[in-house]
């Protein structure tokens, strides 16, 4: 029996389903592809042996969940600072900036976001500007939700200068399970608000140091969405 040719309505319906899948299932961050591909390959090779295939597929699924990279729509407005990551606001205080940020020795507003292993772990640019400095500092691997993790844990600190001359520090901090910090930005790079610039594996924290006089817009315990939640407004 001859196959019925696909009608335009069928093709449109299929295209719509594909679009829905793309909107619902976020893509992977490129750094996560090996972590998904390796166990998926093991599951394929050992598909005749459930005791091999099932744990391997579970590992591939967990990695895909961890390295998901959803699209985000940053807010519009002047002087807005957005959350650099998904997670829980763990600290809202004033603190002396880390020396490597080059932001002086006086306390400034700080917002710290804690990322559990279930959160999206890509980092987003908190404010548009040019990268003034990036510095990686070896350190401990304390639980990232502890206050002392800011200065004692392994970290990568970046300072961004806005076109108006304000400077904002953003620090990726390793945690108990995190052993790898990725920062794709380099001094001199021009960054766009909300763009992805880095990644931390697995469980971590991101601190933002704001100019004095900034108005913090979040509170302790609040859930933040990277690139979308406004955490502060510059003075």
C-alpha positions in Angstrom: 0.0 0.0 0.0 1.4 3.4 -1.0 2.4 5.7 1.8 0.4 8.9 2.0 2.6 11.9 1.4 3.0 14.3 4.4 0.6 17.2 4.2 1.5 20.8 5.1 -0.6 20.5 8.3 1.4 17.4 9.4 4.7 19.2 8.9 3.5 22.3 10.8 2.3 20.1 13.6 5.6 18.3 13.8 7.5 21.6 13.8 5.3 22.9 16.6 6.0 19.8 18.7 9.8 20.2 18.1 9.5 23.9 19.2 7.7 22.8 22.3 10.4 20.3 23.2 13.1 22.9 22.6 11.3 25.3 24.9 10.7 22.7 27.6 14.0 20.8 27.6 16.9 23.1 28.1 20.1 22.5 26.1 23.3 21.3 27.7 26.2 23.6 28.5 29.1 22.5 26.2 31.3 21.6 29.2 28.7 19.0 30.3 28.6 17.1 27.0 31.4 14.6 28.0 29.7 13.9 31.3 26.4 13.0 29.6 28.0 11.2 26.5 30.3 8.9 28.5 27.6 7.2 30.7 25.2 7.2 27.8 27.7 5.3 25.7 28.2 2.8 28.5 24.5 2.3 28.7 24.3 1.7 25.0 27.2 -0.8 25.0 25.8 -2.6 28.0 22.1 -2.4 27.0 21.7 -6.2 27.3 22.8 -6.1 30.9 20.4 -4.0 33.0 22.8 -3.9 36.0 25.1 -1.9 33.7 22.6 0.0 31.5 20.3 1.3 34.3 23.0 3.0 36.5 24.7 4.4 33.4 21.5 5.9 32.1 20.8 7.3 35.6 24.2 8.9 35.6 23.7 10.4 32.1 20.3 11.8 33.2 21.7 13.3 36.4 24.5 14.9 34.4 22.1 16.3 31.8 20.1 17.8 34.7 23.1 19.3 36.3 24.6 20.8 33.1 21.3 22.2 31.7 21.7 25.6 30.2 18.2 27.3 29.9 17.7 30.5 28.0 17.0 33.6 30.1 15.6 37.1 29.4 17.4 39.8 31.4 15.4 42.9 32.5 15.8 46.2 30.8 16.8 49.3 32.7 19.8 51.4 33.7 22.1 50.4 36.6 20.4 47.0 37.3 22.5 44.2 38.7 21.0 40.7 38.1 21.6 37.4 39.9 24.8 35.7 38.5 23.3 32.2 39.1 20.2 30.2 40.1 20.0 29.5 43.8 19.2 30.8 47.3 20.3 34.1 48.6 22.5 33.0 51.4 23.9 36.3 52.6 23.0 40.0 52.2 25.5 42.1 54.1 28.4 44.5 53.8 31.9 43.1 53.6 35.4 44.3 52.6 35.9 43.1 49.0 38.5 40.4 48.3 41.9 42.0 47.6 42.1 40.5 44.1 39.0 42.4 43.1 40.8 45.8 43.5 37.7 47.4 44.9 39.3 49.0 48.0 39.4 48.2 51.7 36.1 49.6 52.9 32.9 47.5 53.4 30.5 47.5 50.5 27.1 45.8 49.9 27.4 42.1 49.1 24.9 39.5 47.9 25.8 35.8 48.0 23.9 33.1 46.1 24.2 29.5 47.1 23.8 26.8 44.4 22.7 23.3 45.4 23.4 20.3 43.2 19.9 20.6 41.9 20.3 24.2 40.6 21.4 25.3 37.2 25.2 25.7 37.5 26.1 28.1 34.7 27.0 31.6 35.8 25.6 34.8 34.2 27.0 38.2 33.7 25.5 40.4 36.5 26.0 43.7 34.8 27.1 44.8 31.3 30.6 46.2 31.1 34.2 45.5 30.4 36.3 42.9 32.3 38.9 44.7 34.3 40.5 41.7 36.0 40.1 37.9 36.5 42.1 36.0 39.1 41.9 32.4 40.3 42.9 31.7 43.9 43.5 28.2 45.2 42.0 27.4 48.6 39.9 25.1 50.8 36.7 23.3 49.9 34.4 24.2 52.8 30.7 24.0 52.5 29.8 26.9 50.2 27.0 28.1 52.5 29.4 29.1 55.2 30.3 32.8 55.5 34.1 32.0 55.6 33.9 30.2 52.3 34.1 33.7 50.6 37.7 34.2 51.6 39.0 30.7 52.4 37.6 28.5 49.5 39.1 28.1 46.1 37.6 30.8 43.9 37.8 32.9 40.7 37.2 36.6 41.1 36.3 38.9 38.3 35.8 42.7 38.3 33.5 44.3 35.7 33.6 48.0 35.0 30.4 49.6 33.5 30.5 52.3 30.8 29.7 54.8 33.5 32.8 53.8 35.5 31.2 51.8 38.3 33.0 48.6 39.3 31.2 45.3 40.3 33.0 42.2 41.6 31.7 38.7 41.0 33.3 35.7 42.6 32.8 32.0 41.7 33.4 30.0 44.9 34.0 26.2 45.1 32.1 24.1 47.6 32.3 20.7 49.3 31.7 18.8 46.0 33.0 21.5 43.6 36.5 20.8 42.2 36.4 22.7 39.0 35.7 26.4 38.3 35.4 27.5 34.7 35.5 31.2 33.8 35.5 32.0 30.1 35.9 35.7 30.5 39.2 37.4 30.2 40.5 41.0 31.0 39.4 43.4 28.2 36.3 41.4 27.2 33.1 43.3 26.7 30.3 41.4 28.5 26.5 41.7 27.9 24.0 41.5 30.8 22.8 38.0 31.4 25.2 36.2 29.1 26.8 33.0 30.3 30.4 33.4 31.3 31.3 30.4 33.5 30.4 27.2 35.3 31.1 25.5 38.6 31.0 21.7 39.2 29.2 20.5 41.6 27.6 22.6 44.3 28.9 26.1 44.8 28.4 29.8 45.5 28.6 33.1 43.7 29.2 36.4 45.5 28.6 39.9 44.1 30.3 43.0 45.6 28.5 46.2 44.7 29.5 49.8 44.8 28.8 51.7 48.0 25.3 53.2 48.0 23.8 50.5 45.8 20.3 49.5 46.7 19.9 45.8 47.3 16.6 44.4 46.0 16.7 40.8 47.4 16.5 39.4 50.9 17.9 36.5 52.8 16.4 33.1 51.8 14.9 34.4 48.5 15.2 32.2 45.4 17.2 33.9 42.6 17.0 33.1 38.9 20.2 33.8 37.1 20.1 36.7 34.6 16.5 37.5 35.5 16.3 38.3 39.2 17.3 41.9 40.0 19.5 41.8 43.1 20.5 45.4 43.2 20.4 48.8 41.6 23.5 50.9 41.3 23.6 54.4 42.9 
